Amino acid sequence: MIQVLLIGHEFKHELTELIKVFFPKEQIIYIEDKEKYLGEGSLIVNELWEENGEKKAVTKLYIDDILINQSVENINLIEIYRDSLDKYIRIGIKKSIYNTLIDISENIIPWGILTGIRPVKIIHELLDKNIDEDIIIEVLTKEYKLDIKKARLTLDIGKRQRNYIYPLDKDRYSLYVSIPFCPTTCLYCSFPSLPIDRYRGYVKEYTLKVIDEIKSIRNMMGGRRINTVYIGGGTPTAIPPIELERIIQSIYNEFGENNIREITVEAGRPDTINREYLEMLNKNNIGRISINPQTMNDSTLKLIGRHHNSSDIVKTFHLAKEIGFNVINMDLIIGLPGEGVKEIKQTLEKIKELNPENLTIHTLSVKRGSKFKDTMDKYSMQTQSTLSEMLNETMEVSNKMGLAPYYLYRQKQILGNFENIGYCKPGMDCIYNIAMMEEKETIMAAGVGSVSKIYFPEENRIERVPNFKDLKEYLERTDELIQNKRKVLG
C-alpha cells in the first residue's frame, strides 16, 4: 500500500495514474494529514507552495518513516508552450513526483510523466504554434521526461498525420458503426461483445435500429461532409452477411458512396469469414478490412478463447487477396499469457510472409470487465524488459516490411507502461484511426456501446455522447440516444 498526502492542491486523479506507473501492484490511499501515517510502509508527500512569486512543487518519499528521497520543481522554469497556468502547475507537480521516484524504481518509465492515452496530441499543439522540431524534442524529454526514442517516435507520427488532419474543418465528420456480436469473448476483451449464438435472435431487430440511427445521424448532420466510415465491434462479420450488407447499403444510401473517402470493416476473426462473406464485402466496395490474428501461435489462440488456428488465418488472408482486397490490417498483441520473445518472433515471421498493408501492434492491457482481469494470477507474465524486447522485434520487422508508424495510443493498465502502434505501407494510412485518436474531427457513432465525439474546433474541445452498452436498453431507447446527439450538436 502507498499512502499519499497532498498539500496545497487536489490533483488526485493524475497523480494516482502516475504513481501507479511506479507501483503498478500497490493500492494507493490518500490521507488527510501526516498524523494518519503510522510510520510503516511508504508515504508520498506532495506539496504545492509559493515563495517570492515562485511556485514550487515538492515531493518527499518516506519508507518506514525514513526520508528516502525528495525533489523540488520550480514551476516558473518550466516551458511547455501552453496557455494555461494550470497546465504548468500540473506538470510541475508530476515532475517532482517523477524525479523523486525514478531513482528508486526498478522499472524503466519510457513515457515519463505522461499518463494520458493520446501523447501525439502534444505534438499537434506544439506544431500548431510553429515550435521548432528540436525544441519539441527538448520539451518532450526535459519537461515531460520521455525517453528520447519515444519522443522521436511521437514527433514522427504527428508530422505524418498532419496531411490527414489539417486544415481543420468543423463541417467534416466520420461515422462509426458498432456491431457488438462475437463468436466468443476473448480472454483480454472488455468491449461490449455479445456471444452470437446466444443473441442471434436479436440481430435483425438490431440491424433495423442501427439503420434508423444512421438515418438520424445523416439528418442531424445537415450540410456537413462525411469523411470516413468504420464498422467495428465486436466482430461485424459474426452477423449474417445479408444483415451487414443492409447496414452498408444504408450508409451508402444516406451519405452517398462517392462522398466517403474511406470505409473499413473489421472482418476480424477468421472463424467468421468465408468466400461468400468476402465477396459480399468486395461487391459493396469495402476498401479496407481487418483480419486480426493477435498471435500466430495455436496454443495461445486456444488459451485466449479463439476457435480457429494460425492456418485458418493464413487461408483467410490469401482468400481475401484472391477476391481483391487491396488493404488488409492485421492486429497483434504483445504480452499474451505464456508468450515471450521466441513466440513473437514466430508470429512475426508468418506475418512477414503474408505482407499485410497495415499492422497494428497492441501491448496487452489488463482491463476492467475482461476475464483476464479476474484470472491473471493463473498465468505467467513477462517482465518489462522482455516486453520491451518484444516491441523492438515488432518495430524491426515492420521496418523490414516497409511499414511506417502512423498512429499511436496508450491505455490504462497497459503492461510495462508501453504503447500501441499502427504501422502501414506508404499512402495506406487508416484515416479513421487518425481522426478517432487525435480528436480533431467529429465522430458520429451508431450502435451498442459506441461513443459519438463531437468536436468544437474554436474551443479545441470534444464532447462525448455515449450510447447504451446494454443491448435491450439500446433497442428500447434508441430514440433517446438520437435526441442526446441532437442536443450536443445544437
Secondary structure, DSSP 4 states (H G I P E B T S, - for coil): -EEEEEES---HHHHHHHHHHH-TTS-EEEESSGGG--SSSEEEEEEEEEETTEEEEEEEEEETTEEEEEEEEEGGG-----S-HHHHHHHHHHHHHHHHHGGG-SS--TTTT--SS-THHHHHHHHHTT--HHHHHHIIIIIS---HHHHHHHHHHHHHHHHHH-S--TTEEEEEEEE-EESS--TT--S--EEHHHHGGGHHHHHHHHHHHHHHHHHHHTT-EEEEEEEEES-GGGS-HHHHHHHHHHHHHHH-GGG-SEEEEEEE-GGG--HHHHHHHHHTT--EEEE--B-S-HHHHHHTT-SS-HHHHHHHHHHHHHHT-SEEEEEEEET-TT--HHHHHHHHHHHHHH--SEEEEEEPB--TTSHHHHHGGGS----HHHHHHHHHHHHHHHHHTT-EEEEEE--TTBGGG--EEEEE-TT---HHHHHHHHT-SEEEEESTT-EEEEEETTTTEEEEEEPPSSHHHHHH-HHHHHHHHHHHH-
